[in-house]
């Protein structure tokens, strides 16, 4: 404000002085005229006119002294400004001589995945120096020291980058360069010798403050050749000769100036200019970077237009620290925008993978690929766990392939997500956490898949007639092997669903679980955990854990609805089956076959109107309990624990611990209406005082004997058809040891125990 008032006073000073002088002259002339022409002036008039002259002189004096004062102040201000400039110049020289430059790093973000692609190195000074970057360049130019700035920038930035390489995680750095300054070849050679190992990560920005000439063009070619670095044209669209910069310097990057990015979301002219530049960049393999993105709307628009890179205060501000990532919310928004835009693009293509190739499914989808064809060999797929990508993966017919999945989250929009070729063998290796949406892995009846690795896989099959692992409810499936260190989860829902398996097995197909955890959930009108809908099934569980939860009108956890079963288990099973008509392990309707429990533990719990925990409803399925722990629990109107509600089939218990719980008005605990269970070994515990009628292998009727103290029971029993050894061990959970032996043997046991109790309390009894 003071400066404005001073300026106005100086401007109007001369006008005021002239007016006052004229006033004095007029008054003086009137006095002279009165004396000379009129012969005198009245004393009063003379006094008034004299007073007017005095006042006018006083005002004139005030004007002159004021002007002189203001003039002197202006001169002093000039000198003060000169002193201030000299002080800044001294600080600049101190900055250069002591190499006291500081640097900030602003992230440059990948416009497709929101990850940091590079960092721009921005020159700063300390608070004591207090110079802004443009001031540094100003005093450098005045002092003819631009080459010092160029040299310091390169050597300082690259030294910091190399010393802190781990912080940068291999990302590129953008370094500003002055076109009019040419570093000599010996200094470029020194840079090359010191930093050759990181040269591929260096991007040199050509500042748009000079016109190109042959010298500068040759200099940048020389710099690129010696350092093996990339070149970026900066501030494109700022008003300089940008087009010639691009054509002359053949850059790897073009940075669009902020003037073209500001309000681009509402300015159609800017959108057209930027869009054309992006098309040019894609044609000539030049990455386009949008500078100065400061709003969410600008960010969305440049992503929509197709820029490669983004830089601006909205995504990340400059920082003295090298930040590892941008704000998660902004990063996720970038990904969401890309996914949203890719879904509305009709240009879908199939990508053919090469042997040993690593494919980023997210990046591939952004390139408008809807699927991957694997003709042979091993291919690794990597992805982002939090982002679903529409992608179908198919292998060729008649080949062996290996598909490695690392943190992928993919979805077959209208097809099964992963499709194995006909007469093919495929190994699926899991690393990290993977998700297949809509459907899982299709295995033709003459093909085989092995799922292995230390990672996890979740399959969300929520399409009617969809595929979990194998085939659909109506179609045959091939061989399926699961041997993982993590967990495979299949969540299937629809009218007719199969988690692992399909309509019926192929000619030589088998489902095997060799290790890991298999977690299956089936919900619908018809649901199967592992097995077949209408045909035969062959299931072997050697190790690992299988957990099921099947809820449907008709449901089977492991087995088939119609057909023959061959089920062998030595792992850990935890099965829950709910519905109107249900089978935990075995056949739902009729059927035949074998179920064998060799070791491990099997818990089958059913809730239904009609059902069996282990066996079949009306078929002839043989159940053999050889070892391990087997538990069947059934609740409903007409239910069976182990065996069959109607028809027959043999239940043979020869070892392990077998427990059965029933809550029903019409229960069958073990066996069927046609056949009594055969018990030649094992601890058979019926909860809630349940009862059974049992026989041995010779058809001799058996009775229950509860061992009160002994931890084990081991006895050789002779029959008319030969002998067998009955072995049993007390159940730690229930605390019971229940054996089924002929009446004559029970009496002998009681006598022997009574006799031995008189002498000792042995840990094991042998008769």
ABEGO torsion letter per residue (X at the ends): XAAAAAAAAAAAAAAAAAAAAAAAAAAAAAAAAAAAAAGEBBAAAAAAAAAAAAAAAAAAAAAAAAAAAAAAAAAAAAAAAAAAAAAAAAAAAAAAAAGABBBBBBBBBBAAAGBBABBBBBBBBBAAAGBBAAAAAAAAAAAGAAAAAAAAAAAAAAAAAAAAAAAAGGBBBBBBBBAABBBBAAAAAAAAAAAAAAAAABBBBBBBABBBBAAAAAAAAAAAAAAGBBBBBBGBGAGBBAAAAAAAAGBABBBBBAAAABGAAABAAAAAAAAAAAAAAAAAGBBBBBBGBABAAAAAAAAAAGBABBBEAAABBBBABBBABBBAAAAAAAAAAAAAAAAABABBBBBBBBBGBBBBAAAAAAAGBABBBBABEBBBBBBBAABBBBBBBBBBBGBBBBBBBBGBBBBBAABBABBBBBGBBBBBBBBEBBBBBGBBBBBBAABBBBBBEABBBBBBBABBGBBBBEBBAABBBBBBBBBBABBBBBBBBEABBBABEEABBBAABBBBBAEEBBBBBBBEABBBABEBAABBBBBBBABEBBBBBBBBABBBABEBABEBBBBBBABBBBBBBBEABBBABEBABEEBEBBBBABEBBBBBBBBABBBABEBAABBBBBBBABEBBBBBBBEABBBABEBABEBEBBBBABEBBBBBBBBABBBABEBAABBBBBAEEBBBBBGGBBBBBBBAAGBBBBBBBBAABABBBBBBBBAAEBBBBBBBBBAAAGBBBBBBBAAAAAAAAAAAAAAAAABBBABBBX
